[in-house]
């Protein structure tokens, strides 16, 4: 076992009781979010021209294991004087960038291989700033902060988003009580789980609406055929990279899952490659010398059937389709007609599920791909207008 993998497993197994509680009950643990460190950001990749100021923040929260931790992000303030009651606040949640600290969008630099993913929401964020919103952008647990990243673990993502909002609202009296939450891909999962969290977690902030751009759902249905593909290569490398992040996220969240993956659930090759998740961002994980060179059928080991069932259960428990969002909260879902990660029919089915629970759901479909959707000017403009409208 490599040193990095040993550390990952040790972290996953620490405070097993706390992990079990947090993993089994979304929102388990009690947090008191506060900004504990901050400094101005002048890097133009992160500090957008539409903002009057951009600040790196480190804030207190609760980890996926139910223990105190710290997370990072950025706060962008609009230009001009805040209105009576303060600026409305938007929480923007980023798409998949990876699991290493270097993948945190707050530290993005020009020339980074994954800078496009780290900045994919800039069109939307800039539009919100121009309309007088303060915007906080969490990096997510384990990206820039302690521990591994619990990739696609819904309540961890929700905690990152909610606690970022609470922390900055407490730190800056110019920020008001009204908040909207939005995100793309993994960030769409974060936004929807945050919308489904108990209102008490928002600590007096008033959530007015949620916008999910290309939210992944129904991944379980795709796992079975994917796991049988016997060859590696460009056609499946992006899927193998995502599968690796899903598995590492499950290991971060649950000690039993982590122990199974290390003890025969994964093949020796897959176990060896797991260490790269702490050193490479997503574009590096899909290269031929990483998970991009591993055939999907080569993921699982001697306890493969048990691992397969555990992975399916993990993905199913963190599917946004299983959320119950309060009926009075407006929801917007955006889909791309050429999206293979969150296909438009899947997004439409998700909207139907939420409508069946009594929610008012707006769906917009755009002629673009998964990665490009938030940066399309027409899509970004529509999302900004909708968020402004629901914020009142």
Residue pairs with C-beta under 8 A, 6 or more apart in sequence:
1 9
1 262
1 271
2 272
2 275
3 275
4 274
4 275
4 278
4 279
5 262
5 271
5 272
5 274
5 275
7 278
8 148
8 248
8 251
8 252
8 258
8 274
8 275
8 277
8 278
9 251
9 258
9 259
9 262
11 147
11 148
11 252
12 19
12 148
12 251
12 252
12 253
12 254
12 255
12 257
12 258
13 255
13 258
13 259
14 65
15 65
15 66
15 67
16 255
18 29
18 65
18 66
18 67
19 64
19 65
19 66
19 253
19 254
19 255
20 254
20 255
21 28
21 29
21 66
22 28
22 29
22 62
22 63
22 64
22 65
22 66
22 155
22 253
23 64
23 153
23 253
23 254
26 154
26 155
26 158
26 193
26 196
26 197
27 155
27 158
27 159
27 197
27 198
27 201
28 66
28 155
29 62
29 63
29 66
29 67
30 62
31 60
31 61
31 62
31 68
31 159
31 163
31 201
32 60
33 59
33 60
33 61
33 162
33 163
33 164
33 166
33 167
33 170
33 203
34 59
34 60
34 167
34 170
34 171
35 57
35 58
35 59
35 167
35 168
35 170
35 171
36 58
36 59
36 60
36 70
37 57
37 58
38 55
38 56
38 57
38 58
38 75
38 171
39 55
39 56
40 53
40 54
40 55
40 56
41 47
41 54
41 55
41 56
41 74
41 106
42 54
43 108
43 109
44 110
45 108
45 109
45 110
45 115
45 118
45 119
46 54
46 74
46 105
46 106
46 107
46 108
47 54
47 76
48 54
48 76
48 122
48 125
48 126
48 129
49 126
50 76
50 78
50 79
50 125
50 126
50 127
50 129
50 130
51 76
51 77
51 78
51 79
51 129
51 135
52 77
52 78
52 79
52 80
53 76
53 77
54 74
54 75
54 76
55 74
55 75
55 76
55 77
56 72
56 73
56 74
56 106
57 72
57 73
57 74
57 75
57 136
57 164
57 167
57 168
57 171
58 70
58 71
58 72
58 145
59 70
59 71
59 72
59 73
59 163
59 164
59 167
59 168
60 68
60 69
60 70
60 163
60 167
61 68
61 69
61 70
61 71
61 141
61 159
61 160
61 163
62 68
62 69
62 159
62 163
63 69
63 141
63 146
63 147
63 156
64 141
64 147
64 150
64 153
64 155
64 156
64 159
64 252
64 253
65 147
65 253
69 141
69 145
69 146
69 147
70 145
70 146
71 138
71 139
71 140
71 141
71 144
71 145
71 160
71 163
71 164
72 104
72 106
72 138
72 139
72 143
72 144
72 145
73 106
73 136
73 137
73 138
73 139
73 160
73 164
74 105
74 106
74 136
74 137
75 134
75 135
75 136
75 137
75 168
75 172
76 125
76 129
76 134
76 135
76 136
76 137
77 87
77 129
77 134
77 172
77 174
78 87
78 129
78 130
78 131
78 132
78 133
78 134
79 129
80 132
82 174
82 175
82 176
83 132
83 176
85 176
85 177
85 178
86 173
86 174
86 175
86 176
86 177
87 132
87 133
87 134
87 174
87 175
87 176
88 132
88 133
88 134
88 176
88 178
88 179
88 180
88 208
88 391
89 133
89 134
89 135
89 136
89 165
89 168
89 169
89 175
89 176
89 178
89 179
89 180
89 205
90 125
90 128
90 133
90 134
90 135
90 136
90 179
90 180
90 181
90 182
90 387
91 135
91 136
91 137
91 138
91 161
91 162
91 164
91 165
91 179
91 180
91 181
91 182
91 183
91 191
91 194
92 121
92 124
92 125
92 128
92 135
92 136
92 137
92 182
92 183
92 187
93 137
93 138
93 140
93 157
93 160
93 161
93 181
93 182
93 183
93 184
93 186
93 187
93 188
93 190
93 191
93 194
94 105
94 117
94 118
94 120
94 121
94 137
94 139
94 140
94 183
94 184
94 186
94 187
95 117
95 120
95 121
95 183
95 184
95 185
95 186
95 187
95 371
95 374
96 117
96 151
96 185
96 186
96 242
96 245
96 282
97 103
97 104
97 105
97 114
97 117
97 118
97 143
97 281
97 282
98 114
98 143
98 149
98 245
98 277
98 280
98 281
98 282
98 284
98 285
99 142
99 143
99 148
99 149
99 151
99 245
99 248
99 249
99 277
99 278
100 143
100 149
100 277
100 278
100 279
100 280
100 281
101 107
101 142
101 143
101 144
101 145
102 279
102 281
103 114
103 118
103 143
103 149
103 281
103 282
104 139
104 143
104 144
105 118
105 119
105 137
105 139
105 143
106 137
106 139
106 144
107 144
108 115
108 118
108 119
109 115
112 118
112 281
113 281
113 283
113 284
114 281
114 282
114 283
116 371
117 281
117 282
117 371
120 184
120 371
120 374
120 375
121 137
121 182
121 183
121 184
121 187
121 374
122 375
123 374
123 375
123 376
123 377
123 380
124 182
124 213
124 374
124 380
124 383
124 384
125 135
125 137
127 380
127 381
127 383
127 384
128 135
128 384
128 387
128 388
129 135
131 384
131 388
133 180
133 387
133 388
133 391
134 168
134 172
134 174
134 175
136 164
136 165
136 168
137 164
138 160
138 161
138 163
138 164
138 190
139 145
139 160
140 149
140 156
140 157
140 160
140 186
140 190
141 147
141 149
141 150
141 156
141 157
141 159
141 160
142 148
142 149
142 150
142 252
143 149
147 252
148 248
148 251
148 252
148 277
148 278
149 245
149 248
149 249
149 252
150 156
150 157
150 249
150 252
150 253
151 186
151 245
151 246
151 248
151 249
151 252
152 186
152 189
152 216
152 245
152 246
152 249
152 315
152 318
153 249
153 250
153 252
153 253
153 318
154 189
154 190
154 192
154 193
154 318
154 320
154 323
155 193
155 197
156 253
157 186
157 187
157 189
157 190
157 193
157 194
158 190
158 193
158 194
158 196
158 197
158 201
159 201
160 190
161 181
161 183
161 190
161 191
161 194
162 194
162 197
162 201
162 202
165 179
165 181
165 202
165 205
166 202
166 203
166 205
168 175
169 175
169 176
169 177
169 179
169 205
177 204
177 205
177 206
178 205
178 206
178 208
178 391
178 392
179 202
179 205
179 206
179 207
179 208
180 207
180 208
180 209
180 210
180 211
180 387
180 390
180 391
181 190
181 191
181 194
181 195
181 207
181 209
181 210
181 211
182 191
182 210
182 211
182 212
182 213
182 383
182 387
183 189
183 190
183 191
183 211
183 212
183 213
184 213
184 214
184 373
184 374
185 213
185 214
185 215
185 216
185 341
185 342
185 370
186 216
187 213
188 212
188 213
188 214
188 215
188 216
188 320
188 342
189 212
189 215
189 216
189 318
189 320
191 210
191 211
191 212
191 215
192 210
192 212
192 215
192 320
192 323
192 325
192 331
193 320
193 323
194 207
194 210
195 207
195 210
195 323
195 325
195 329
195 331
196 323
196 324
196 325
199 207
199 326
207 329
208 329
208 330
208 390
208 391
208 392
209 329
209 330
209 331
209 332
209 386
209 387
209 390
209 391
210 325
210 329
210 330
210 331
210 332
211 331
211 332
211 334
211 383
211 386
211 387
212 320
212 331
212 332
212 333
212 334
213 334
213 373
213 374
213 379
213 383
214 334
214 335
214 336
214 339
214 341
214 342
214 347
214 370
214 373
214 374
215 320
215 333
215 342
215 347
215 350
216 320
216 341
216 342
217 319
217 320
217 321
217 342
217 346
217 347
217 349
217 350
218 319
218 321
218 346
218 349
219 246
219 315
219 319
220 312
220 315
220 316
220 319
223 243
223 308
223 311
223 312
223 315
226 236
226 239
226 243
226 296
227 296
227 297
227 299
227 300
227 308
228 296
228 297
229 236
229 295
229 296
229 297
230 295
230 296
230 297
231 295
232 240
232 288
232 292
232 293
232 294
232 295
232 296
232 298
234 292
236 295
236 296
237 286
237 287
237 288
237 291
237 292
237 293
238 286
239 296
240 286
240 291
240 292
240 294
240 295
240 296
240 299
241 282
241 285
241 286
241 290
241 291
241 292
243 291
243 296
243 299
244 270
244 273
244 274
244 277
244 285
244 291
245 277
245 282
245 285
246 311
246 314
246 315
247 261
247 266
247 270
247 274
247 299
247 311
248 274
248 277
250 257
250 258
250 261
250 310
250 311
250 314
251 257
251 258
251 261
251 274
252 258
253 314
254 314
257 310
257 314
260 303
260 306
260 307
260 310
261 271
261 307
262 271
263 303
264 301
264 302
264 303
264 307
265 300
265 301
265 303
265 304
265 306
265 307
265 310
266 274
266 299
266 300
266 301
266 307
267 298
267 299
267 300
267 301
268 301
269 294
269 298
270 291
270 294
270 298
270 299
270 300
270 301
271 301
273 290
273 291
273 294
276 284
276 285
276 290
276 291
277 285
280 290
284 290
285 291
285 292
286 292
287 293
300 307
300 308
301 307
316 322
320 350
321 349
321 350
321 353
324 357
325 331
325 354
325 357
325 359
327 357
327 358
327 359
327 360
329 359
330 359
330 360
330 362
330 390
331 351
331 354
331 359
331 360
331 361
331 362
332 361
332 362
332 363
332 364
332 383
332 386
332 387
333 347
333 350
333 351
333 361
333 362
333 363
333 364
334 347
334 363
334 364
334 365
334 366
334 373
334 379
334 382
334 383
335 342
335 343
335 344
335 347
335 348
335 363
335 364
335 365
335 366
335 373
336 342
336 344
336 365
336 366
336 367
336 368
336 369
336 370
336 372
336 373
337 344
337 365
337 366
337 367
337 368
338 367
338 368
338 369
338 370
339 368
339 369
339 370
339 373
340 369
340 370
341 370
342 370
344 365
347 363
347 365
348 363
351 361
351 363
354 361
355 361
362 386
364 379
364 382
364 383
366 373
366 376
366 378
366 379
368 376
368 379
373 379
374 380
374 383
